């Protein structure tokens, strides 16, 4: 079993920044790919960013150049630095690891 605890969400104005964190615990073996998803009201959950065990990153086109995913392997933690936030970034952001999901953290960007 794996537990994922997210933090760092909140309310921010357009153009602002937030940093999300996701700490993993439990049966974690080695270095795993990690990812952040988001789900806006009445929309499907979508992959925002991921980072492989070797450090290769992927970003959703709409967040490229604004969001940065990183990891601290010693802490089993993955981060999502979000800059130049837009109202369309408003969603619940979920951390994902090997089939397990975090509880989600709300990000709200006001216009």
C-alpha positions as CSV (number, residue, x, y, z in Angstrom):
1,X,0.0,0.0,0.0
2,X,1.2,3.5,-0.8
3,X,0.0,6.7,0.8
4,X,0.2,10.1,-1.0
5,X,-0.3,13.3,0.9
6,X,-0.6,16.5,-1.1
7,X,-0.2,20.1,0.1
8,X,0.3,23.6,-1.2
9,X,-3.0,24.4,-2.9
10,X,-4.9,27.5,-2.3
11,X,-6.4,30.7,-3.8
12,X,-4.3,32.9,-5.9
13,X,-4.8,35.8,-8.3
14,X,-4.1,35.5,-12.0
15,X,-0.4,35.7,-12.6
16,X,0.4,34.3,-9.2
17,X,2.4,31.2,-8.1
18,X,1.9,28.1,-6.1
19,X,4.0,25.2,-5.2
20,X,2.4,21.8,-4.7
21,X,4.0,19.0,-2.8
22,X,3.2,15.3,-2.7
23,X,4.9,13.1,-0.1
24,X,4.8,9.3,-0.6
25,X,5.0,6.7,2.1
26,X,4.4,3.0,2.5
27,X,5.5,0.2,0.2
28,X,7.7,2.3,-2.1
29,X,10.5,0.4,-3.8
30,X,13.2,2.2,-5.7
31,X,12.6,5.4,-7.7
32,X,9.3,5.5,-9.5
33,X,7.7,7.7,-12.1
34,X,5.6,10.3,-10.5
35,X,2.8,12.5,-12.0
36,X,0.4,15.3,-11.3
37,X,-3.1,15.3,-12.7
38,X,-5.9,17.8,-12.4
39,X,-9.7,17.8,-12.7
40,X,-11.8,20.9,-13.2
41,X,-15.5,20.9,-12.6
42,X,-17.4,18.9,-15.2
43,X,-14.2,18.0,-17.0
44,X,-12.2,14.8,-17.2
45,X,-9.1,14.3,-15.2
46,X,-6.0,15.2,-17.3
47,X,-2.3,14.6,-16.9
48,X,-0.5,17.9,-16.2
49,X,3.1,16.8,-15.7
50,X,5.1,13.7,-15.1
51,X,8.7,12.8,-14.2
52,X,10.2,9.4,-14.9
53,X,12.6,7.5,-12.7
54,X,15.5,8.9,-14.9
55,X,14.2,12.4,-14.6
56,X,12.6,12.8,-18.0
57,X,9.7,15.2,-17.8
58,X,6.4,15.6,-19.7
59,X,4.1,18.6,-19.6
60,X,0.6,19.3,-20.9
61,X,0.9,21.8,-23.7
62,X,-1.1,24.5,-21.9
63,X,1.3,24.5,-18.9
64,X,4.6,24.3,-20.7
65,X,6.9,27.1,-19.7
66,X,4.8,27.9,-16.6
67,X,4.9,24.7,-14.6
68,X,7.9,22.7,-13.4
69,X,7.8,19.2,-11.9
70,X,10.7,18.1,-9.7
71,X,11.4,15.4,-7.2
72,X,13.4,14.8,-4.0
73,X,14.1,11.1,-4.0
74,X,15.5,11.1,-0.5
75,X,12.1,12.4,0.7
76,X,10.0,10.4,-1.7
77,X,8.4,13.8,-2.6
78,X,7.4,15.3,-5.9
79,X,6.7,19.0,-6.4
80,X,4.8,21.0,-9.0
81,X,5.9,24.7,-9.2
82,X,3.2,26.6,-10.9
83,X,3.9,30.2,-12.2
84,X,1.9,32.7,-14.2
85,X,-1.3,31.0,-13.1
86,X,-4.5,31.5,-15.1
87,X,-8.1,31.0,-14.2
88,X,-8.2,28.0,-16.5
89,X,-5.7,26.3,-14.2
90,X,-8.4,26.1,-11.5
91,X,-8.9,22.5,-10.6
92,X,-8.3,19.8,-8.0
93,X,-4.8,18.6,-8.4
94,X,-4.0,15.0,-7.7
95,X,-0.7,13.2,-7.2
96,X,-0.2,9.8,-8.8
97,X,2.2,7.0,-8.1
98,X,1.9,3.5,-9.5
99,X,-1.8,3.2,-9.4
100,X,-2.3,5.2,-6.2
101,X,-3.9,8.6,-5.9
102,X,-3.6,11.4,-3.4
103,X,-6.6,13.0,-1.8
104,X,-6.3,16.1,-4.1
105,X,-5.6,19.7,-3.3
106,X,-7.7,22.6,-4.6
107,X,-6.1,25.3,-6.7
108,X,-8.3,28.3,-7.5
109,X,-7.1,31.1,-9.6
110,X,-9.2,34.3,-9.5
111,X,-9.4,36.6,-12.5
